[in-house]
Amino acid sequence: MTPSTGYLLYLLFAMGGAGLYLLLPQPGKSRALPGVALSVLALAGLLSVLAVKVIAPSDTSAYFCLFSAIAIFGASRVITHRKPVYSALYFVLVVISVAALLVLQRAEFLAVALIIVYAGAIIVTYLFVIMLAQQSHETVYDTRAREPFFAVLVGFVLMAAITGKAVEPATTSEAKIVTAQFAQQNLAGAIEGLPEGNTADVAAALLTKYIVVLEIAGVLLLVSMVGAVALSRKKIPVEGHGLPTRPLGQIGKEVEPF
């Protein structure tokens, strides 16, 4: 990317940050309309810049823009929605969109692991905790964001740092190293005849080079599961430290009234 593209991205990030700041839950008059307008303009500009100047024209560029827009929209709703249950559901949307982007980058194994771990396990736990701890009315931390300005500022600085590194021109030696590695990977793939994607490579590495580490991790998980089951057992003391000498029905009839 050129420096002019980096400055344009800085402007779009600032516009999106301002829109996100207006969308965060705050007491007083609602500022959702200008926040939505700024956020939509920033998102449209960001996708346009990525599609024209960053992503090479290909068959997957349209899908990249689509899933990127869905992921950004879902992420913004995670932190701006007033109901925690809906925020968790929007997080599921973010996970699915990011998994789709990983599939476009030939990282199928990471995409499936992301869906299984986050959308299948962690999100379910979040929903159970939220539903069990939810109050009958809206709480203060659901209606008022804590330090919204500094949160948006930190996000802008992080994105600016990533953009600055992306627009930094690579040196000749770095370009040669990247080109040589890319050519070597393509040659190895052509020789071995492996299908496109990283699932076969990950499986080969896990079952050959890291087989001992994999087995140790499995044993540790098994031990932790057995320990969790043992710790969760409750010991119910029996009154009188002995078994009842009369039938249960007879004992219930002879209990003194309160």
For each residue, the residues with C-beta under 8 A, 3 or more apart:
1: 5 6 53 54 166 167
2: 5 6 53 167
3: 6 7 167
4: 7 8
5: 1 2 8 9 49 53 54 167
6: 1 2 3 9 10 163 164 166 167
7: 3 4 10 11
8: 4 5 11 12 45 49
9: 5 6 12 13 46 49 163 167
10: 6 7 13 14 160 163
11: 7 8 14 15
12: 8 9 15 16 42 45 46 49
13: 9 10 16 17 42 46 156 159 160 163
14: 10 11 17 18 156
15: 11 12 18 19 38 41 42 45
16: 12 13 19 20 38 39 42 43 46
17: 13 14 20 21 152 153 155 156
18: 14 15 21 22 35 38 152
19: 15 16 22 23 34 35 36 37 38 39 40 41 42
20: 16 17 23 24 35 39 76 79 80 152 155
21: 17 18 24 35 148 149 152
22: 18 19 31 32 34 35 38
23: 19 20 31 32 35 36 39 76 80
24: 20 21 79 80 145 148 151 152
25: 80 82 142 143 144 145
26: 31 144 145 148
27: 143 144
28:
29:
30: 33
31: 22 23 26 34 35
32: 22 23 35 36
33: 30 36 37
34: 19 22 31 37 38
35: 18 19 20 21 22 23 31 32 38 39
36: 19 23 32 33 39 40
37: 19 33 34 40 41
38: 15 16 18 19 22 34 35 41 42
39: 16 19 20 23 35 36 42 43 76
40: 19 36 37 43 44
41: 15 19 37 38 44 45
42: 12 13 15 16 19 38 39 45 46
43: 16 39 40 46 47 69 72 73
44: 40 41 47 48
45: 8 12 15 41 42 48 49
46: 9 12 13 16 42 43 49 50 72
47: 43 44 50 51 65 68 69
48: 44 45 51 52
49: 5 8 9 12 45 46 52 53 54
50: 46 47 53 54 55 64 65 68
51: 47 48 54 55 61 64 65
52: 48 49
53: 1 2 5 49 50
54: 1 5 49 50 51
55: 50 51 58 61 64
56: 61
57: 61
58: 55 61
59: 62
60: 63 64 104
61: 51 55 56 57 58 64 65
62: 59 65 66
63: 60 66 67 100 104
64: 50 51 55 60 61 67 68 101 104
65: 47 50 51 61 62 68 69
66: 62 63 69 70
67: 63 64 70 71 97 98 100 101 104
68: 47 50 64 65 71 72 97 101
69: 43 47 65 66 72 73
70: 66 67 73 74 93 97
71: 67 68 74 75 93 94 97 98 101
72: 43 46 68 69 75 76
73: 43 69 70 76 77
74: 70 71 77 78 90 91 93 94 97
75: 71 72 78 79 90 94
76: 20 23 39 72 73 79 80
77: 73 74 80 81 86 87 90
78: 74 75 81 87 90 91 94
79: 20 24 75 76 87 145
80: 20 23 24 25 76 77
81: 77 78 86 87 90
82: 25 138 142 143
83: 86 87 142
84: 87 88 130 134 142
85: 88 89 127 130 131 134
86: 77 81 83 89 90
87: 77 78 79 81 83 84 90 91
88: 84 85 91 92 123 126 127 130
89: 85 86 92 93
90: 74 75 77 78 81 86 87 93 94
91: 74 78 87 88 94 95 118 123 126
92: 88 89 95 96 118 119 123
93: 70 71 74 89 90 96 97
94: 71 74 75 78 90 91 97 98
95: 91 92 98 99 114 115 118 119 123
96: 92 93 99 100 115 119
97: 67 68 70 71 74 93 94 100 101
98: 67 71 94 95 101 102 114
99: 95 96 102 103 111 112 114 115
100: 63 67 96 97 103 104 111
101: 64 67 68 71 97 98 104 105
102: 98 99 105 107 108 110 111 114
103: 99 100 106 107 108 111
104: 60 63 64 67 100 101
105: 101 102
106: 103 196 197 198
107: 102 103 110 111 197 198
108: 102 103 111 112 197 198 199
109: 112 113 197 198 199 202 203
110: 102 107 113 114 198
111: 99 100 102 103 107 108 114 115
112: 99 108 109 115 116
113: 109 110 116 117
114: 95 98 99 102 110 111 117 118 119
115: 95 96 99 111 112 118 119 120
116: 112 113 119 120 121
117: 113 114 120 121 122
118: 91 92 95 114 115 121 122 123
119: 92 95 96 114 115 116 123
120: 115 116 117 123 124
121: 116 117 118 124 125
122: 117 118 125 126
123: 88 91 92 95 118 119 120 126 127
124: 120 121 127 128
125: 121 122 128 129
126: 88 91 122 123 129 130
127: 85 88 123 124 130 131
128: 124 125 131 132
129: 125 126 132 133
130: 84 85 88 126 127 133 134
131: 85 127 128 134
132: 128 129
133: 129 130
134: 84 85 130 131
135: 138 139
136:
137:
138: 82 135 142 143
139: 135 142 143
140: 143 144
141: 144 146
142: 25 82 83 84 138 139
143: 25 27 82 138 139 140
144: 25 26 27 140 141
145: 24 25 26 79 148 151
146: 141
147: 150 151
148: 21 24 26 145 151 152
149: 21 152 153
150: 147 153 154
151: 24 145 147 148 154 155
152: 17 18 20 21 24 148 149 155 156
153: 17 149 150 156 157
154: 150 151 157 158
155: 17 20 151 152 158 159
156: 13 14 17 152 153 159 160
157: 153 154 160 161
158: 154 155 161 162
159: 13 155 156 162 163
160: 10 13 156 157 163 164
161: 157 158 164 165
162: 158 159 165 166
163: 6 9 10 13 159 160 166 167
164: 6 160 161 167 168
165: 161 162 168
166: 1 6 162 163
167: 1 2 3 5 6 9 163 164
168: 164 165
169:
170: 174 175 178
171: 174 175
172: 175 176
173: 176 177
174: 170 171 177 178
175: 170 171 172 178 179
176: 172 173 179 180
177: 173 174 180 181
178: 170 174 175 181 182
179: 175 176 182 183
180: 176 177 183 184
181: 177 178 184 185
182: 178 179 185 186
183: 179 180 186 187
184: 180 181 187 188
185: 181 182 188 189
186: 182 183 189 190
187: 183 184 190 191
188: 184 185 191 192
189: 185 186 192 193 194 196
190: 186 187 193
191: 187 188
192: 188 189
193: 189 190
194: 189 200 201
195: 200
196: 106 189
197: 106 107 108 109 200
198: 106 107 108 109 110 201 202
199: 108 109 202 203
200: 194 195 197 203 204
201: 194 198 204 205
202: 109 198 199 205 206
203: 109 199 200 206 207
204: 200 201 207 208
205: 201 202 208 209 210
206: 202 203 209 210 211 214
207: 203 204 211 214
208: 204 205 211
209: 205 206
210: 205 206 213 214
211: 206 207 208 214 215
212: 215 216
213: 210 216 217
214: 206 207 210 211 217 218
215: 211 212 218 219
216: 212 213 219 220
217: 213 214 220 221
218: 214 215 221 222
219: 215 216 222 223
220: 216 217 223 224
221: 217 218 224 225
222: 218 219 225 226
223: 219 220 226 227
224: 220 221 227 228
225: 221 222 228 229
226: 222 223 229 230
227: 223 224 230 231
228: 224 225 231 232
229: 225 226 232 233
230: 226 227 233
231: 227 228
232: 228 229
233: 229 230
234:
235:
236:
237: 241
238: 241 242 243
239:
240:
241: 237 238
242: 238
243: 238
244: 247 248 251
245:
246: 250 251 254
247: 244 250 251
248: 244 251 252
249: 252 253
250: 246 247 253 254
251: 244 246 247 248 254 255
252: 248 249 255
253: 249 250
254: 246 250 251
255: 251 252
256:
257:
258:
